[in-house]
Amino acid sequence: MRQINDTSSIGDLINSSVFGEKKDRKINYVVKQSTIFSFWANVVGQKFTKFTKPYNIKYSKLYVSVKSPVIVQELSLYKSKLIEKINSYSKPLGIEIKDIIFNYKNFSATQTITEKGIEDKLIEIDKSRIEEVVVDSAIEEKIKAKIDKLKFLNEKQKENFIKKILSTYQVKAFQEN
């Protein structure tokens, strides 16, 4: 594991500490996507949260499934603002969104990464066994310090972000044992 300095981004932190091996690049990217998707409600607001589901990021495009064409039309009016907001969450992870593609034809069939496992297979893990895994305190402090510097998150969002990253560490350590 390489040394993490104060100028590293959260994306670098995830890359080097959680999934540093080349074979885990897909997992790394899925973790980043899932983290970005978890902030979707903050981007579109409560009005659109239940009618939209982000489901993929590919070639700097965010793909969002939408319940109806009317909502697609309304969201299209605010596309540039949505891109700006989502980038405030994605850029620290090393992913830049340049466009959003809205798709209303498959809303009921779409699942986000947070609803499914990697490669569309459900992941079944005994949570109590994962919670027993202890994260190195030095790594935990680095994560907290990096997240604390993010000005676009409120305190509750920072707490949630830290919990998600720490749980990722725990799952990785659990899988290695």
Backbone as CSV, one residue per row, in Angstrom:
resi,resn,N_x,N_y,N_z,CA_x,CA_y,CA_z,C_x,C_y,C_z
1,MET,0.852,-1.176,0.000,0.000,0.000,0.000,0.892,1.231,0.000
2,ARG,0.591,2.182,-0.898,1.413,3.377,-0.976,1.012,4.382,0.094
3,GLN,1.926,5.250,0.404,1.691,6.280,1.417,0.711,7.317,0.864
4,ILE,-0.213,7.730,1.689,-1.203,8.721,1.276,-0.823,10.056,1.894
5,ASN,-0.662,11.081,1.042,-0.296,12.389,1.569,-1.518,13.302,1.620
6,ASP,-1.326,14.483,2.132,-2.438,15.402,2.336,-3.048,15.918,1.041
7,THR,-2.332,15.802,-0.071,-2.863,16.314,-1.330,-3.644,15.257,-2.103
8,SER,-3.717,14.040,-1.596,-4.445,12.998,-2.316,-5.954,13.238,-2.203
9,SER,-6.656,12.826,-3.234,-8.106,12.973,-3.225,-8.731,11.761,-2.561
10,ILE,-10.028,11.821,-2.321,-10.731,10.686,-1.747,-10.663,9.508,-2.718
11,GLY,-10.728,9.806,-4.011,-10.595,8.756,-5.023,-9.260,8.053,-4.909
12,ASP,-8.174,8.816,-4.710,-6.850,8.212,-4.520,-6.820,7.368,-3.253
13,LEU,-7.481,7.849,-2.226,-7.535,7.130,-0.966,-8.210,5.771,-1.159
14,ILE,-9.323,5.757,-1.876,-10.012,4.499,-2.156,-9.132,3.609,-3.028
15,ASN,-8.533,4.184,-4.077,-7.692,3.400,-4.987,-6.550,2.718,-4.266
16,SER,-5.824,3.472,-3.465,-4.601,2.936,-2.880,-4.852,2.064,-1.657
17,SER,-5.830,2.411,-0.860,-6.005,1.702,0.391,-7.018,0.574,0.325
18,VAL,-8.083,0.772,-0.391,-9.127,-0.239,-0.427,-8.873,-1.233,-1.546
19,PHE,-8.720,-0.736,-2.756,-8.618,-1.603,-3.915,-7.382,-1.247,-4.730
20,GLY,-6.224,-1.438,-4.173,-4.995,-1.069,-4.839,-4.580,-2.012,-5.945
21,GLU,-5.038,-3.239,-5.921,-4.620,-4.195,-6.927,-5.354,-3.972,-8.233
22,LYS,-4.661,-4.253,-9.341,-5.253,-4.039,-10.659,-6.485,-4.897,-10.877
23,LYS,-6.503,-6.091,-10.315,-7.644,-6.985,-10.524,-8.929,-6.446,-9.893
24,ASP,-8.791,-5.507,-8.997,-9.960,-4.971,-8.305,-10.438,-3.639,-8.873
25,ARG,-10.012,-3.273,-10.063,-10.417,-1.986,-10.642,-11.924,-1.879,-10.819
26,LYS,-12.551,-2.968,-11.252,-13.994,-2.931,-11.455,-14.708,-2.714,-10.127
27,ILE,-14.267,-3.399,-9.094,-14.864,-3.217,-7.765,-14.660,-1.780,-7.318
28,ASN,-13.467,-1.262,-7.524,-13.139,0.114,-7.165,-14.112,1.079,-7.842
29,TYR,-14.305,0.908,-9.143,-15.188,1.799,-9.894,-16.635,1.666,-9.415
30,VAL,-17.060,0.448,-9.118,-18.426,0.226,-8.638,-18.632,0.899,-7.286
31,VAL,-17.632,0.840,-6.427,-17.732,1.507,-5.121,-17.879,3.011,-5.316
32,LYS,-17.093,3.567,-6.223,-17.190,5.001,-6.491,-18.563,5.358,-7.065
33,GLN,-19.049,4.558,-8.036,-20.373,4.823,-8.607,-21.442,4.753,-7.531
34,SER,-21.394,3.717,-6.726,-22.382,3.549,-5.668,-22.376,4.727,-4.706
35,THR,-21.193,5.220,-4.394,-21.072,6.385,-3.510,-21.708,7.612,-4.161
36,ILE,-21.446,7.812,-5.433,-22.038,8.942,-6.161,-23.559,8.805,-6.189
37,PHE,-24.054,7.598,-6.479,-25.498,7.368,-6.544,-26.169,7.623,-5.193
38,SER,-25.443,7.381,-4.114,-26.034,7.584,-2.790,-26.335,9.055,-2.511
39,PHE,-25.723,9.958,-3.282,-25.975,11.387,-3.121,-27.009,11.912,-4.117
40,TRP,-27.614,11.028,-4.901,-28.563,11.443,-5.937,-29.717,12.263,-5.366
41,ALA,-30.235,11.885,-4.210,-31.344,12.632,-3.598,-30.927,14.076,-3.305
42,ASN,-29.674,14.288,-2.949,-29.181,15.650,-2.709,-29.112,16.445,-4.004
43,VAL,-28.887,15.769,-5.105,-28.746,16.436,-6.402,-30.104,16.845,-6.955
44,VAL,-31.058,15.922,-6.995,-32.358,16.218,-7.624,-33.413,16.690,-6.638
45,GLY,-33.200,16.483,-5.357,-34.179,16.888,-4.360,-35.258,15.829,-4.161
46,GLN,-36.012,15.978,-3.113,-37.034,14.996,-2.751,-38.124,14.847,-3.812
47,LYS,-38.407,15.916,-4.520,-39.464,15.886,-5.537,-39.210,14.821,-6.603
48,PHE,-37.945,14.664,-7.003,-37.623,13.750,-8.097,-36.975,12.444,-7.650
49,THR,-36.640,12.326,-6.391,-35.926,11.139,-5.924,-36.690,9.850,-6.198
50,LYS,-37.985,9.826,-5.926,-38.738,8.577,-6.106,-39.097,8.294,-7.565
51,PHE,-38.861,9.250,-8.458,-39.174,9.058,-9.870,-37.934,8.868,-10.738
52,THR,-36.747,8.844,-10.124,-35.502,8.721,-10.875,-34.565,7.738,-10.189
53,LYS,-33.756,7.034,-10.992,-32.754,6.107,-10.469,-31.490,6.205,-11.320
54,PRO,-30.401,6.688,-10.757,-29.144,6.629,-11.512,-28.700,5.168,-11.544
55,TYR,-28.251,4.690,-12.701,-27.891,3.278,-12.762,-26.546,2.983,-13.412
56,ASN,-25.896,3.972,-14.006,-24.606,3.698,-14.614,-23.860,4.996,-14.887
57,ILE,-22.539,4.906,-14.895,-21.681,6.001,-15.343,-20.717,5.371,-16.338
58,LYS,-20.730,5.889,-17.562,-19.880,5.337,-18.611,-19.461,6.471,-19.534
59,TYR,-18.163,6.551,-19.805,-17.621,7.584,-20.685,-18.063,8.989,-20.268
60,SER,-17.977,9.269,-18.989,-18.316,10.568,-18.404,-19.785,10.936,-18.547
61,LYS,-20.629,9.944,-18.792,-22.075,10.170,-18.875,-22.760,9.417,-17.742
62,LEU,-23.662,10.117,-17.072,-24.467,9.511,-16.020,-25.787,9.080,-16.641
63,TYR,-26.129,7.816,-16.489,-27.379,7.290,-17.030,-28.392,7.196,-15.902
64,VAL,-29.564,7.799,-16.150,-30.602,7.871,-15.133,-31.908,7.345,-15.725
65,SER,-32.500,6.392,-15.032,-33.804,5.880,-15.422,-34.870,6.771,-14.782
66,VAL,-35.862,7.156,-15.580,-36.884,8.107,-15.122,-38.265,7.497,-15.352
67,LYS,-39.204,7.779,-14.453,-40.513,7.133,-14.487,-41.389,7.556,-15.666
68,SER,-41.275,8.799,-16.125,-42.145,9.240,-17.223,-41.439,10.272,-18.100
69,PRO,-41.907,10.417,-19.344,-41.309,11.411,-20.238,-41.512,12.848,-19.760
70,VAL,-42.543,13.082,-18.991,-42.797,14.418,-18.453,-41.663,14.811,-17.498
71,ILE,-41.252,13.867,-16.677,-40.166,14.134,-15.735,-38.849,14.311,-16.489
72,VAL,-38.651,13.522,-17.550,-37.456,13.685,-18.393,-37.392,15.119,-18.914
73,GLN,-38.507,15.611,-19.405,-38.562,16.971,-19.946,-38.226,18.011,-18.888
74,GLU,-38.805,17.843,-17.709,-38.552,18.814,-16.648,-37.089,18.773,-16.193
75,LEU,-36.546,17.566,-16.027,-35.147,17.448,-15.610,-34.193,17.955,-16.683
76,SER,-34.550,17.802,-17.932,-33.705,18.274,-19.034,-33.508,19.783,-18.979
77,LEU,-34.505,20.494,-18.472,-34.386,21.944,-18.334,-33.295,22.340,-17.339
78,TYR,-33.030,21.459,-16.374,-32.063,21.743,-15.319,-30.793,20.903,-15.458
79,LYS,-30.558,20.345,-16.635,-29.448,19.416,-16.822,-28.099,20.016,-16.418
80,SER,-27.823,21.244,-16.823,-26.510,21.831,-16.505,-26.334,22.003,-14.995
81,LYS,-27.395,22.386,-14.293,-27.311,22.518,-12.837,-27.137,21.151,-12.174
82,LEU,-27.820,20.143,-12.718,-27.688,18.787,-12.177,-26.262,18.264,-12.361
83,ILE,-25.681,18.535,-13.532,-24.306,18.113,-13.793,-23.354,18.797,-12.811
84,GLU,-23.568,20.062,-12.591,-22.737,20.810,-11.653,-22.845,20.224,-10.240
85,LYS,-24.072,19.918,-9.817,-24.281,19.364,-8.474,-23.673,17.972,-8.337
86,ILE,-23.901,17.106,-9.322,-23.382,15.738,-9.219,-21.859,15.745,-9.244
87,ASN,-21.273,16.683,-9.993,-19.810,16.765,-10.031,-19.224,17.196,-8.687
88,SER,-19.986,17.934,-7.898,-19.478,18.303,-6.577,-19.295,17.064,-5.705
89,TYR,-20.015,15.984,-5.997,-19.868,14.724,-5.284,-18.922,13.762,-5.999
90,SER,-18.911,13.793,-7.326,-18.132,12.809,-8.085,-16.670,13.193,-8.276
91,LYS,-16.378,14.481,-8.430,-14.984,14.899,-8.676,-14.029,14.509,-7.546
92,PRO,-14.421,14.629,-6.271,-13.493,14.164,-5.235,-13.173,12.673,-5.332
93,LEU,-14.036,11.917,-6.002,-13.802,10.485,-6.197,-13.043,10.207,-7.491
94,GLY,-12.741,11.247,-8.242,-11.979,11.076,-9.472,-12.828,10.783,-10.697
95,ILE,-14.110,11.064,-10.638,-15.017,10.839,-11.762,-15.682,12.166,-12.115
96,GLU,-15.572,12.567,-13.389,-16.231,13.799,-13.830,-17.396,13.434,-14.746
97,ILE,-18.544,14.017,-14.475,-19.745,13.801,-15.285,-19.864,14.980,-16.242
98,LYS,-19.949,14.671,-17.544,-20.074,15.721,-18.549,-21.464,15.786,-19.159
99,ASP,-22.243,14.715,-18.990,-23.586,14.685,-19.561,-24.451,13.743,-18.734
100,ILE,-25.751,13.961,-18.782,-26.713,13.068,-18.141,-27.673,12.588,-19.210
101,ILE,-27.845,11.282,-19.282,-28.763,10.673,-20.242,-29.972,10.158,-19.463
102,PHE,-31.147,10.687,-19.773,-32.373,10.268,-19.108,-33.075,9.223,-19.973
103,ASN,-33.520,8.134,-19.346,-34.190,7.054,-20.052,-35.469,6.694,-19.298
104,TYR,-36.616,6.829,-19.927,-37.873,6.554,-19.241,-38.483,5.210,-19.619
105,LYS,-37.867,4.462,-20.502,-38.471,3.222,-20.985,-38.265,2.025,-20.061
106,ASN,-37.306,2.077,-19.182,-37.015,0.903,-18.352,-37.007,1.194,-16.851
107,PHE,-37.771,2.145,-16.401,-37.724,2.564,-14.998,-37.999,1.409,-14.030
108,SER,-39.056,0.640,-14.249,-39.405,-0.419,-13.295,-38.404,-1.567,-13.305
109,ALA,-37.685,-1.751,-14.403,-36.718,-2.847,-14.491,-35.326,-2.447,-14.028
110,THR,-35.092,-1.167,-13.859,-33.757,-0.683,-13.516,-33.483,-0.819,-12.031
111,GLN,-32.287,-1.318,-11.731,-31.794,-1.345,-10.361,-30.477,-0.603,-10.345
112,THR,-30.263,0.171,-9.303,-28.983,0.845,-9.182,-27.964,-0.121,-8.602
113,ILE,-26.712,0.261,-8.653,-25.645,-0.574,-8.092,-25.880,-0.798,-6.604
114,THR,-26.469,0.172,-5.943,-26.696,0.012,-4.515,-27.772,-1.038,-4.235
115,GLU,-28.591,-1.378,-5.242,-29.620,-2.391,-5.077,-29.163,-3.769,-5.533
116,LYS,-28.049,-3.839,-6.244,-27.556,-5.121,-6.736,-26.064,-5.226,-6.469
117,GLY,-25.527,-6.376,-6.666,-24.103,-6.591,-6.460,-23.324,-6.329,-7.734
118,ILE,-22.050,-6.520,-7.659,-21.175,-6.366,-8.809,-21.532,-7.434,-9.829
119,GLU,-21.511,-7.074,-11.091,-21.848,-7.956,-12.203,-23.275,-8.490,-12.082
120,ASP,-24.185,-7.706,-11.529,-25.592,-8.031,-11.441,-25.906,-9.273,-10.604
121,LYS,-24.996,-9.671,-9.752,-25.241,-10.808,-8.872,-25.421,-10.281,-7.462
122,LEU,-26.438,-10.770,-6.776,-26.650,-10.333,-5.408,-25.492,-10.789,-4.529
123,ILE,-25.114,-9.946,-3.616,-24.032,-10.266,-2.699,-24.640,-10.540,-1.331
124,GLU,-24.379,-11.728,-0.808,-24.885,-12.082,0.510,-23.703,-12.182,1.459
125,ILE,-23.686,-11.303,2.439,-22.594,-11.273,3.402,-23.213,-11.143,4.787
126,ASP,-22.700,-11.923,5.725,-23.153,-11.860,7.103,-22.620,-10.564,7.726
127,LYS,-23.498,-9.597,7.930,-23.085,-8.279,8.415,-22.428,-8.329,9.788
128,SER,-22.872,-9.223,10.637,-22.291,-9.292,11.984,-20.825,-9.706,11.925
129,ARG,-20.473,-10.576,10.970,-19.073,-10.992,10.829,-18.225,-9.860,10.253
130,ILE,-18.805,-9.063,9.378,-18.066,-7.938,8.802,-17.825,-6.866,9.854
131,GLU,-18.812,-6.623,10.689,-18.677,-5.609,11.727,-17.584,-5.954,12.728
132,GLU,-17.200,-7.234,12.804,-16.122,-7.662,13.689,-14.743,-7.258,13.158
133,VAL,-14.674,-6.975,11.858,-13.408,-6.587,11.244,-13.065,-5.172,11.692
134,VAL,-11.845,-4.996,12.196,-11.407,-3.705,12.707,-10.550,-3.009,11.647
135,VAL,-10.889,-1.759,11.370,-10.121,-0.949,10.427,-8.959,-0.311,11.171
136,ASP,-7.782,-0.322,10.558,-6.591,0.291,11.140,-6.908,1.745,11.510
137,SER,-6.586,2.130,12.714,-6.939,3.471,13.200,-6.264,4.575,12.391
138,ALA,-5.060,4.329,11.870,-4.378,5.348,11.061,-5.144,5.588,9.764
139,ILE,-5.620,4.521,9.152,-6.411,4.651,7.924,-7.732,5.356,8.230
140,GLU,-8.356,4.975,9.328,-9.623,5.598,9.717,-9.453,7.105,9.929
141,GLU,-8.377,7.509,10.565,-8.125,8.931,10.796,-7.878,9.679,9.490
142,LYS,-7.163,9.060,8.548,-6.926,9.694,7.249,-8.236,9.901,6.505
143,ILE,-9.090,8.889,6.561,-10.399,9.001,5.900,-11.186,10.152,6.515
144,LYS,-11.260,10.179,7.821,-12.007,11.236,8.512,-11.453,12.619,8.178
145,ALA,-10.132,12.738,8.114,-9.510,14.028,7.806,-9.853,14.467,6.387
146,LYS,-9.813,13.546,5.428,-10.133,13.887,4.032,-11.597,14.288,3.888
147,ILE,-12.475,13.529,4.481,-13.910,13.819,4.383,-14.235,15.128,5.088
148,ASP,-13.591,15.385,6.200,-13.855,16.604,6.966,-13.523,17.864,6.165
149,LYS,-12.604,17.764,5.215,-12.218,18.922,4.401,-13.238,19.248,3.312
150,LEU,-14.184,18.332,3.045,-15.159,18.569,1.993,-16.204,19.573,2.460
151,LYS,-16.221,20.710,1.851,-17.098,21.799,2.289,-18.534,21.656,1.781
152,PHE,-18.743,20.841,0.724,-20.076,20.724,0.154,-20.967,19.748,0.916
153,LEU,-20.417,19.058,1.915,-21.198,18.110,2.699,-21.522,18.695,4.065
154,ASN,-22.738,18.437,4.542,-23.042,18.817,5.916,-22.525,17.714,6.847
155,GLU,-22.648,17.887,8.138,-22.060,16.942,9.099,-22.647,15.539,8.977
156,LYS,-23.947,15.440,8.778,-24.574,14.119,8.649,-24.087,13.412,7.383
157,GLN,-23.962,14.152,6.282,-23.466,13.574,5.039,-22.018,13.110,5.203
158,LYS,-21.215,13.892,5.919,-19.824,13.498,6.175,-19.776,12.194,6.963
159,GLU,-20.617,12.093,7.985,-20.695,10.869,8.786,-21.059,9.668,7.929
160,ASN,-22.071,9.839,7.073,-22.505,8.750,6.198,-21.408,8.341,5.217
161,PHE,-20.713,9.321,4.673,-19.633,9.061,3.721,-18.526,8.260,4.409
162,ILE,-18.165,8.666,5.610,-17.130,7.959,6.372,-17.561,6.523,6.649
163,LYS,-18.821,6.340,7.059,-19.329,4.993,7.338,-19.270,4.115,6.091
164,LYS,-19.637,4.671,4.937,-19.619,3.884,3.699,-18.206,3.456,3.332
165,ILE,-17.267,4.362,3.443,-15.885,4.024,3.102,-15.326,3.010,4.101
166,LEU,-15.596,3.191,5.387,-15.110,2.249,6.395,-15.734,0.866,6.201
167,SER,-17.007,0.829,5.859,-17.633,-0.482,5.621,-17.027,-1.157,4.399
168,THR,-16.596,-0.367,3.418,-15.917,-0.923,2.248,-14.591,-1.560,2.666
169,TYR,-13.859,-0.893,3.529,-12.624,-1.459,4.064,-12.907,-2.783,4.776
170,GLN,-13.955,-2.799,5.592,-14.294,-3.998,6.350,-14.638,-5.163,5.411
171,VAL,-15.420,-4.892,4.379,-15.794,-5.940,3.429,-14.555,-6.471,2.724
172,LYS,-13.673,-5.571,2.302,-12.440,-5.985,1.621,-11.592,-6.858,2.527
173,ALA,-11.421,-6.445,3.762,-10.631,-7.224,4.715,-11.292,-8.581,4.987
174,PHE,-12.599,-8.586,5.069,-13.355,-9.830,5.286,-13.158,-10.789,4.121
175,GLN,-13.203,-10.275,2.898,-13.036,-11.102,1.706,-11.633,-11.684,1.620
176,GLU,-10.634,-10.955,2.105,-9.257,-11.433,2.053,-8.997,-12.548,3.044
177,ASN,-9.796,-12.624,4.104,-9.597,-13.679,5.128,-10.319,-14.940,4.789
